[in-house]
Amino acid sequence: MCLNTGYPCDCLTDGNPCEPCRMTVKDREREEAHLSNDINVPSRSGSTCEPELNIPSNGVLSERGRHFGLMLSVIICLNILILGCALVSGSAYKDVNISSSDLQIFLIVLLLLTSIWMVYYVAFTARTENAIAYKDCHAGPVWLRGGLVLFGLLTIIMDIFKIASYVGYLHCDSAVKVAFPVVQLVFVLMQTYFLWIHAMDCVELQRNITRCGLMLTLSTNLVVWMTAVTEESLHQTTVPEYPSNTTKLSGRNLYNRAGYGDDTCKCSHTSCSLFKEAYYYLYPFNIEFSLFASAMTYIMWKNVGRVTEEHGHHKIKFRPTEVFLGPVAGVLLVVAGLATFIVYEMEILKYNRDKTRKTK
């Protein structure tokens, strides 16, 4: 009998069904297949009809947590850098009531906090199961870690010379100036070990704590770098007022009096001038150590939460403009540096000549 109730025919008995009958059979087969799939698939949350609109996915929560950790760590870094920059620049001027001891106290606090976090990371975070699921082999090459170790050793020697020099002024100057190189020496040892072992880590657990700790380490290194650059600049450019023969000496050979107290504070042993002269030449290595450590810490911060290899094999295309851009920029920077150095030397000579004429 035909399934078409409007216009019945004998299509089913003849074996040649009409169009309405064929469509009806297809609809029934499709409905039966759909029902069988619903029976085989287990139900979620007790209902298969309504979508779960009120349940957030793990991906959304993970993305929100990632953004929160990034923002918090960047805010911490910026605040430390702003405060450090204010203290460093303020301690360089006599008119500002910020002494070098105030700056060194701030640095000691930063170094201690960073060292505590590094100990926590090495002792707990790195040893937690599945905390480090992937290592970035491009993050810590041997030459970079070797340079870090070399500059770290020279920085340690500089701190030893500083300790030996400042000990001679303990009877008339602040003990903070001895405590700072001691704390910095311990910090350099810990950070060198930390970056040598864990520079390639891609942390998966405690991501927000790790991001904040790495940004604390980065900002600490940058503040130490700013302090070293400022002290070296003051040593080279500041002309003390107390020597009687200042007209016969250039600004490069005179030391900044602020680092050792006033001229009434005399060293208790005879080697102070030797240690001053020695660690003065080691400042550039301390600067390079801070820059190396900052770069490696930033790469670690970027790798937090990374689980896959992002360095794909890209097809390299030779472009003359890109090949010559780097060398040209480097040559321009060298020329600019030489020009600045020449102008600086000319100004120093002119200043000394004018001062000599005035004294005559």
C-alpha positions in Angstrom: 0.0 0.0 0.0 1.2 3.5 -0.8 2.4 5.7 2.1 1.0 8.8 0.4 -2.4 9.3 2.0 -3.3 12.1 -0.3 -2.9 10.2 -3.6 -2.6 6.5 -2.8 -1.2 4.2 -5.5 0.2 0.6 -5.8 3.9 1.7 -5.9 4.9 -0.5 -3.0 3.3 -3.7 -4.4 4.8 -3.0 -7.9 8.3 -2.7 -6.3 8.8 0.8 -7.7 8.0 3.3 -4.9 7.0 6.8 -5.8 8.8 10.0 -4.6 6.7 10.6 -1.4 7.3 7.0 -0.3 11.1 7.2 -0.9 11.3 10.4 1.1 9.3 8.9 4.0 11.6 5.9 4.1 14.7 8.1 4.2 13.3 10.2 7.0 12.6 7.1 9.1 16.1 5.7 8.5 17.6 9.0 9.5 15.6 9.2 12.7 16.4 5.7 13.7 20.1 6.3 13.2 19.9 9.5 15.3 18.2 7.6 18.1 20.7 4.9 18.1 23.6 7.4 18.4 21.9 9.1 21.4 21.6 5.7 23.2 25.3 4.8 22.7 26.7 8.2 23.8 26.7 8.7 27.7 24.8 11.7 28.9 26.7 14.8 30.3 25.4 16.4 33.5 22.2 14.4 33.2 20.9 16.2 30.1 21.6 16.0 26.4 19.2 18.6 25.2 20.4 21.8 26.9 23.9 23.2 26.4 26.0 23.9 29.4 26.1 27.6 29.2 26.9 28.4 32.8 30.0 26.1 33.2 33.2 27.9 32.1 35.8 25.8 30.4 39.3 25.1 31.7 40.8 26.9 28.8 39.1 30.2 29.7 40.1 29.9 33.4 43.7 29.1 32.4 43.8 32.1 30.0 42.5 34.4 32.7 45.1 33.1 35.2 47.8 33.6 32.7 46.9 37.2 32.0 46.6 37.9 35.8 50.1 36.4 36.4 51.6 38.4 33.5 50.0 41.7 34.6 51.0 41.2 38.3 54.6 40.3 37.5 55.0 43.3 35.1 53.5 45.6 37.7 56.0 44.3 40.3 58.9 44.8 37.9 57.9 48.4 36.9 57.4 49.5 40.6 60.8 48.2 41.6 62.5 49.8 38.6 60.8 53.2 39.2 61.8 53.1 42.9 65.3 51.9 42.1 65.8 54.6 39.4 64.7 57.3 41.8 67.1 56.1 44.6 70.0 55.7 42.2 69.6 59.1 40.6 68.9 60.8 43.9 72.0 59.3 45.6 74.2 60.7 42.7 73.3 64.3 43.6 74.5 66.1 46.7 71.4 68.3 46.8 69.1 65.3 47.3 68.9 63.9 50.8 69.5 60.3 49.7 72.8 58.8 50.8 74.6 55.8 49.3 73.7 53.8 52.4 70.0 54.3 51.7 70.4 52.9 48.2 72.5 50.0 49.5 69.8 49.1 52.1 67.3 49.0 49.3 69.6 46.8 47.2 70.2 44.5 50.2 66.4 44.0 50.6 66.0 43.2 46.9 69.0 40.8 46.8 67.7 38.9 49.9 64.1 38.6 48.5 65.4 37.4 45.2 67.8 34.9 46.9 64.9 33.5 49.0 62.8 33.0 45.9 65.6 31.3 44.1 66.1 28.9 47.0 62.3 28.2 47.0 62.3 27.5 43.3 65.3 25.2 43.4 64.2 23.3 46.5 60.4 23.0 45.9 59.1 24.2 42.5 61.8 22.5 40.4 61.5 19.2 42.3 57.7 19.0 42.1 56.5 16.2 39.8 55.5 17.4 36.3 56.5 21.0 37.2 58.9 21.2 34.3 57.5 19.2 31.3 59.6 20.8 28.7 63.0 22.4 28.3 63.9 25.1 25.8 67.3 24.1 24.3 67.6 27.6 22.7 67.3 29.5 26.0 70.6 28.7 27.7 73.4 28.0 25.2 76.8 27.0 26.6 78.5 30.2 25.5 75.9 32.4 27.3 76.1 30.4 30.5 79.9 30.4 30.2 80.0 34.1 29.9 77.7 34.4 32.9 80.1 32.3 35.0 83.1 34.3 33.9 81.5 37.7 34.7 80.2 36.2 37.9 83.6 35.2 39.1 85.0 38.6 38.3 82.1 40.2 40.1 82.9 38.1 43.2 86.5 39.3 43.1 85.2 42.9 42.9 83.0 42.3 45.9 85.9 40.8 47.9 88.0 43.9 47.1 85.1 46.1 48.1 84.8 44.3 51.5 88.5 44.6 52.1 88.4 48.3 51.3 85.3 49.2 53.3 86.4 47.3 56.3 89.0 50.0 56.8 86.3 52.6 57.2 84.1 50.7 59.7 85.3 52.9 62.6 83.9 56.0 61.0 81.4 55.0 58.3 78.2 52.9 58.0 78.5 49.1 58.3 75.9 48.9 55.4 78.7 49.5 53.0 80.4 46.3 54.1 77.1 44.3 54.3 76.1 45.2 50.7 79.1 43.5 48.9 78.7 40.5 51.2 75.1 40.1 50.3 75.9 40.7 46.6 78.6 38.1 46.7 76.1 35.4 48.0 73.5 36.6 45.5 75.9 36.2 42.6 76.8 32.7 43.6 73.2 31.7 43.9 72.1 33.3 40.7 74.9 31.8 38.7 74.0 28.3 39.9 70.3 29.0 39.4 70.7 30.2 35.8 73.2 27.5 34.9 70.9 24.7 36.0 67.4 26.1 35.3 67.8 28.6 32.4 66.0 26.2 30.0 63.1 25.4 32.3 59.5 25.8 31.0 57.5 25.8 34.3 54.0 24.3 34.3 53.1 24.5 38.0 52.9 27.6 40.2 53.1 29.8 37.1 52.0 33.0 38.8 54.5 32.7 41.6 57.3 31.8 39.1 56.4 34.8 36.9 56.5 37.2 39.8 59.8 35.7 41.1 61.4 35.9 37.7 60.4 39.5 37.3 61.7 40.3 40.8 65.0 38.8 39.7 65.0 40.7 36.5 64.2 44.1 38.2 66.9 43.4 40.8 69.5 42.8 38.2 68.5 46.0 36.4 68.7 48.1 39.5 72.2 46.6 40.3 73.1 47.4 36.7 71.9 51.0 37.1 73.8 51.4 40.4 77.1 50.0 38.9 76.8 52.3 35.8 76.1 55.3 38.0 79.0 54.6 40.4 81.4 54.1 37.5 80.3 57.3 35.9 80.8 59.2 39.1 84.2 57.8 39.6 85.2 59.0 36.2 83.6 62.4 36.2 83.3 63.7 39.7 86.2 66.0 40.8 86.6 66.1 44.6 87.0 69.5 46.3 89.5 68.5 48.9 92.8 67.8 47.0 95.0 70.9 46.7 96.4 69.9 43.3 93.1 69.3 41.5 94.3 71.4 38.6 97.0 69.0 37.7 94.8 65.9 37.7 92.2 64.9 35.2 88.7 63.9 36.2 89.3 60.3 35.2 92.0 59.8 37.9 89.9 61.2 40.8 87.5 59.1 42.8 84.0 59.9 44.1 84.2 60.8 47.7 80.6 59.8 48.3 81.5 56.1 48.3 83.8 56.3 51.2 82.3 58.9 53.5 83.7 62.4 53.9 87.4 63.4 53.8 87.7 63.2 57.6 87.1 59.4 57.6 90.5 57.8 57.2 91.2 54.1 56.4 92.5 52.0 59.2 94.9 50.0 57.0 97.3 50.9 54.3 95.8 48.8 51.5 92.6 50.8 51.0 93.9 52.7 48.0 95.1 49.5 46.4 91.7 47.8 46.7 89.9 51.0 45.5 92.1 51.0 42.4 91.5 47.3 41.8 87.8 47.0 42.1 87.3 50.2 40.1 88.5 48.4 37.0 86.1 45.4 37.7 82.9 47.5 37.4 82.4 46.6 33.7 82.3 42.9 34.5 79.7 43.5 37.1 77.7 45.4 34.6 77.9 42.6 32.0 77.0 40.0 34.6 73.8 42.0 35.4 72.9 42.3 31.7 73.5 38.6 31.0 71.4 37.5 34.0 68.6 39.9 33.0 68.4 38.5 29.5 68.4 34.9 30.7 65.7 35.7 33.3 63.5 37.4 30.7 63.7 34.3 28.5 62.7 32.1 31.5 59.8 34.4 32.2 58.6 34.1 28.6 58.9 30.3 28.7 56.6 29.9 31.8 53.6 27.7 30.7 55.2 26.7 27.4 54.7 23.0 26.5 55.6 22.7 22.8 58.5 23.6 20.6 57.9 27.0 19.0 61.2 27.2 17.0 60.0 25.8 13.7 62.2 25.3 10.7 61.5 28.4 8.6 62.6 28.7 5.1 65.4 31.3 4.9 65.2 33.8 2.1 68.2 35.8 1.1 67.4 39.5 1.1 70.3 42.0 0.6 68.4 44.8 2.5 68.2 42.6 5.6 71.8 41.3 5.3 73.3 44.8 5.2 70.9 46.4 7.7 72.6 44.9 10.8 76.2 45.9 9.8 75.2 49.4 8.8 73.4 49.9 12.1 76.4 48.6 13.9 78.8 50.9 12.1 76.6 53.9 12.8 76.5 53.0 16.5 80.3 52.7 16.6 80.7 56.0 14.9 78.2 57.6 17.3 80.0 56.2 20.3 83.4 57.4 19.0 82.0 60.8 18.4 80.5 61.0 21.8 83.8 59.9 23.4 85.8 62.5 21.4 83.4 65.3 22.4 83.7 64.1 26.0 87.5 64.1 25.9 87.5 67.6 24.3 85.2 69.0 27.0 87.4 67.5 29.8 90.6 69.1 28.3 88.8 72.4 27.8 87.6 72.4 31.4 91.1 71.6 32.7 92.7 74.3 30.6 90.2 77.0 31.7 90.7 76.0 35.3 94.5 76.2 34.9 94.3 79.7 33.4 92.0 80.9 36.2 94.4 79.7 38.9 97.4 81.5 37.1 
